[in-house]
């Protein structure tokens, strides 16, 4: 549901599909990955939530965040023309 609202917001804010819209889209992805990693970290310390390999999930989220960061920063350079 949040993804659909984010898409709608981006279309309303910038219907032309500019570079700023692309940057906003990458920001949404980066925030989602950060949130996912934070959730795994929180669940890791909850005894009742044992089961999944939280260390692997945390590592994967961190790796995804690192990969996205390169793309996100390039989108920022493009959007603000440096």
Z-matrix of the N, CA and C atoms (Angstrom, degrees):
N
C 1 1.442
C 2 1.537 1 110.04
N 3 1.331 2 116.19 1 -43.91
C 4 1.469 3 119.92 2 -179.63
C 5 1.520 4 110.88 3 -61.38
N 6 1.337 5 115.96 4 -37.94
C 7 1.464 6 119.78 5 179.19
C 8 1.526 7 110.61 6 -62.13
N 9 1.322 8 117.29 7 -41.76
C 10 1.461 9 121.00 8 -179.80
C 11 1.527 10 111.04 9 -64.97
N 12 1.334 11 117.22 10 -40.26
C 13 1.459 12 120.42 11 176.86
C 14 1.531 13 110.70 12 -65.01
N 15 1.325 14 116.46 13 -40.06
C 16 1.461 15 120.00 14 179.54
C 17 1.528 16 110.42 15 -63.23
N 18 1.324 17 116.94 16 -43.10
C 19 1.475 18 120.15 17 177.77
C 20 1.519 19 111.26 18 -62.23
N 21 1.321 20 116.42 19 -44.35
C 22 1.459 21 120.66 20 179.10
C 23 1.524 22 110.32 21 -61.68
N 24 1.329 23 117.27 22 -44.01
C 25 1.459 24 121.02 23 179.58
C 26 1.525 25 110.61 24 -60.01
N 27 1.332 26 116.56 25 -44.31
C 28 1.453 27 119.82 26 -179.02
C 29 1.522 28 111.44 27 -64.78
N 30 1.327 29 117.79 28 -38.29
C 31 1.467 30 120.84 29 178.55
C 32 1.521 31 111.44 30 -67.17
N 33 1.312 32 116.94 31 -40.31
C 34 1.463 33 121.02 32 -179.44
C 35 1.527 34 110.23 33 -70.76
N 36 1.320 35 116.86 34 -43.86
C 37 1.466 36 121.25 35 -178.68
C 38 1.523 37 112.33 36 -66.32
N 39 1.315 38 116.69 37 -37.19
C 40 1.461 39 120.15 38 -173.58
C 41 1.520 40 110.02 39 -148.58
N 42 1.328 41 118.15 40 81.25
C 43 1.462 42 120.37 41 -177.40
C 44 1.524 43 114.14 42 -68.56
N 45 1.328 44 118.11 43 -14.87
C 46 1.462 45 120.55 44 -177.21
C 47 1.523 46 113.51 45 -77.80
N 48 1.329 47 118.61 46 -15.51
C 49 1.460 48 121.14 47 -179.34
C 50 1.515 49 112.67 48 75.11
N 51 1.301 50 117.29 49 38.51
C 52 1.463 51 121.97 50 -175.89
C 53 1.527 52 112.58 51 -70.83
N 54 1.305 53 114.09 52 178.36
C 55 1.467 54 120.79 53 178.76
C 56 1.521 55 111.51 54 -65.68
N 57 1.325 56 117.19 55 -29.38
C 58 1.456 57 120.19 56 176.57
C 59 1.529 58 110.22 57 -67.41
N 60 1.313 59 116.65 58 -37.54
C 61 1.462 60 120.51 59 177.23
C 62 1.529 61 109.80 60 -63.28
N 63 1.313 62 117.26 61 -41.02
C 64 1.464 63 121.09 62 177.79
C 65 1.529 64 110.35 63 -62.30
N 66 1.321 65 116.84 64 -43.35
C 67 1.466 66 120.64 65 177.54
C 68 1.523 67 110.58 66 -60.81
N 69 1.319 68 117.12 67 -44.68
C 70 1.464 69 120.02 68 178.45
C 71 1.524 70 110.91 69 -60.48
N 72 1.310 71 116.72 70 -38.40
C 73 1.468 72 120.35 71 178.80
C 74 1.522 73 111.25 72 -63.83
N 75 1.328 74 117.60 73 -43.49
C 76 1.457 75 120.81 74 178.03
C 77 1.525 76 111.01 75 -66.35
N 78 1.325 77 116.59 76 -33.71
C 79 1.465 78 120.23 77 176.43
C 80 1.524 79 110.35 78 -62.44
N 81 1.320 80 116.58 79 -42.77
C 82 1.469 81 120.81 80 179.24
C 83 1.529 82 110.07 81 -61.32
N 84 1.321 83 116.72 82 -43.43
C 85 1.466 84 120.64 83 179.04
C 86 1.530 85 110.01 84 -63.12
N 87 1.333 86 116.82 85 -45.60
C 88 1.466 87 120.92 86 -179.27
C 89 1.525 88 111.28 87 -61.84
N 90 1.309 89 116.81 88 -41.20
C 91 1.465 90 120.57 89 178.91
C 92 1.525 91 110.27 90 -64.88
N 93 1.327 92 116.70 91 -40.58
C 94 1.462 93 120.06 92 177.98
C 95 1.519 94 112.51 93 -62.28
N 96 1.316 95 116.85 94 -42.64
C 97 1.462 96 120.87 95 178.58
C 98 1.523 97 110.33 96 -65.17
N 99 1.325 98 116.44 97 -42.28
C 100 1.466 99 120.22 98 178.04
C 101 1.529 100 110.35 99 -61.54
N 102 1.311 101 116.33 100 -43.29
C 103 1.461 102 120.39 101 179.30
C 104 1.513 103 112.37 102 -62.83
N 105 1.328 104 115.68 103 -40.76
C 106 1.459 105 120.21 104 178.29
C 107 1.528 106 110.74 105 -62.35
N 108 1.325 107 116.78 106 -44.96
C 109 1.462 108 120.50 107 178.19
C 110 1.519 109 112.01 108 -62.15
N 111 1.332 110 116.12 109 -39.72
C 112 1.463 111 120.50 110 177.94
C 113 1.522 112 111.41 111 -64.26
N 114 1.314 113 116.17 112 -39.33
C 115 1.461 114 119.91 113 177.69
C 116 1.524 115 110.94 114 -62.30
N 117 1.337 116 116.96 115 -45.77
C 118 1.474 117 119.42 116 179.47
C 119 1.516 118 110.83 117 -61.43
N 120 1.335 119 117.02 118 -39.97
C 121 1.468 120 120.12 119 178.98
C 122 1.526 121 111.21 120 -63.62
N 123 1.316 122 116.54 121 -40.50
C 124 1.464 123 120.53 122 179.71
C 125 1.523 124 110.81 123 -67.53
N 126 1.330 125 117.04 124 -44.59
C 127 1.465 126 120.11 125 -178.49
C 128 1.523 127 112.15 126 -67.33
N 129 1.315 128 116.05 127 -28.54
C 130 1.469 129 120.27 128 -179.93
C 131 1.523 130 111.69 129 -60.20
N 132 1.325 131 117.68 130 -31.18
C 133 1.468 132 120.41 131 -177.34
C 134 1.529 133 113.13 132 -92.57
N 135 1.316 134 117.81 133 1.49
C 136 1.464 135 122.15 134 -179.69
C 137 1.525 136 108.55 135 -98.62
N 138 1.321 137 118.05 136 111.82
C 139 1.466 138 120.28 137 -177.98
C 140 1.531 139 113.75 138 -56.07
N 141 1.309 140 118.18 139 -37.20
C 142 1.470 141 121.22 140 -178.10
C 143 1.523 142 112.34 141 -70.26
N 144 1.339 143 118.47 142 -14.59
C 145 1.457 144 122.24 143 -178.53
C 146 1.526 145 111.88 144 -99.10
N 147 1.317 146 117.44 145 18.06
C 148 1.463 147 119.42 146 -178.91
C 149 1.520 148 109.90 147 -67.63
N 150 1.287 149 115.53 148 155.31
C 151 1.459 150 120.40 149 179.40
C 152 1.511 151 111.64 150 142.72
N 153 1.347 152 118.14 151 -73.66
C 154 1.465 153 119.28 152 179.98
C 155 1.529 154 111.80 153 -65.57
N 156 1.299 155 115.26 154 158.40
C 157 1.461 156 121.09 155 175.85
C 158 1.526 157 108.14 156 -82.53
N 159 1.328 158 115.40 157 85.14
C 160 1.461 159 120.39 158 -175.58
C 161 1.520 160 112.50 159 -62.53
N 162 1.333 161 117.64 160 -33.77
C 163 1.461 162 119.43 161 178.38
C 164 1.525 163 111.18 162 -60.04
N 165 1.329 164 117.36 163 -42.66
C 166 1.469 165 120.70 164 178.19
C 167 1.524 166 111.29 165 -66.78
N 168 1.326 167 116.55 166 -40.62
C 169 1.457 168 120.22 167 178.93
C 170 1.527 169 111.44 168 -65.17
N 171 1.329 170 116.52 169 -39.19
C 172 1.461 171 121.45 170 177.52
C 173 1.524 172 109.87 171 -65.24
N 174 1.322 173 116.48 172 -44.95
C 175 1.461 174 120.47 173 179.43
C 176 1.523 175 110.92 174 -61.35
N 177 1.323 176 116.49 175 -42.94
C 178 1.471 177 120.17 176 179.33
C 179 1.534 178 110.95 177 -63.20
N 180 1.320 179 117.48 178 -42.93
C 181 1.467 180 120.17 179 178.17
C 182 1.530 181 110.57 180 -63.10
N 183 1.326 182 117.02 181 -41.03
C 184 1.465 183 120.43 182 178.22
C 185 1.525 184 111.32 183 -62.95
N 186 1.330 185 117.22 184 -41.67
C 187 1.463 186 121.26 185 178.36
C 188 1.529 187 110.93 186 -65.39
N 189 1.323 188 116.57 187 -41.10
C 190 1.462 189 120.14 188 177.25
C 191 1.527 190 110.41 189 -62.49
N 192 1.296 191 116.03 190 -42.08
C 193 1.470 192 120.86 191 179.88
C 194 1.525 193 110.84 192 -62.22
N 195 1.331 194 117.07 193 -41.66
C 196 1.463 195 120.45 194 178.26
C 197 1.526 196 111.67 195 -62.89
N 198 1.328 197 117.00 196 -42.66
C 199 1.468 198 120.35 197 179.55
C 200 1.524 199 111.54 198 -66.57
N 201 1.300 200 116.58 199 -41.91
C 202 1.464 201 121.23 200 -179.40
C 203 1.530 202 110.76 201 -67.80
N 204 1.312 203 116.93 202 -33.24
C 205 1.468 204 120.67 203 -176.91
C 206 1.525 205 111.03 204 -59.36
N 207 1.307 206 118.16 205 -39.54
C 208 1.465 207 121.95 206 179.06
C 209 1.530 208 109.91 207 -61.35
N 210 1.316 209 115.91 208 -46.56
C 211 1.464 210 121.72 209 -178.77
C 212 1.533 211 110.26 210 -67.94
N 213 1.325 212 116.26 211 -41.41
C 214 1.467 213 121.28 212 -178.92
C 215 1.531 214 111.02 213 -62.71
N 216 1.323 215 116.70 214 -43.75
C 217 1.459 216 120.01 215 -179.79
C 218 1.529 217 111.79 216 -67.84
N 219 1.314 218 117.30 217 -36.56
C 220 1.460 219 120.71 218 175.50
C 221 1.528 220 110.37 219 -64.58
N 222 1.310 221 117.80 220 -40.35
C 223 1.462 222 121.52 221 176.79
C 224 1.520 223 110.43 222 -62.95
N 225 1.326 224 117.60 223 -36.77
C 226 1.464 225 121.46 224 177.44
C 227 1.533 226 110.34 225 -65.19
N 228 1.327 227 116.73 226 -43.47
C 229 1.470 228 120.34 227 177.87
C 230 1.527 229 110.13 228 -60.54
N 231 1.315 230 115.93 229 -43.69
C 232 1.470 231 120.82 230 179.75
C 233 1.525 232 111.19 231 -65.49
N 234 1.313 233 117.08 232 -42.66
C 235 1.466 234 121.16 233 -176.38
C 236 1.532 235 112.23 234 -67.37
N 237 1.328 236 115.52 235 -35.67
C 238 1.451 237 118.39 236 -175.48
C 239 1.518 238 113.02 237 -107.75
N 240 1.342 239 116.38 238 9.41
C 241 1.452 240 122.40 239 169.75
C 242 1.504 241 118.24 240 59.37
N 243 1.343 242 116.12 241 55.85
C 244 1.468 243 116.76 242 177.20
C 245 1.498 244 110.88 243 -112.74
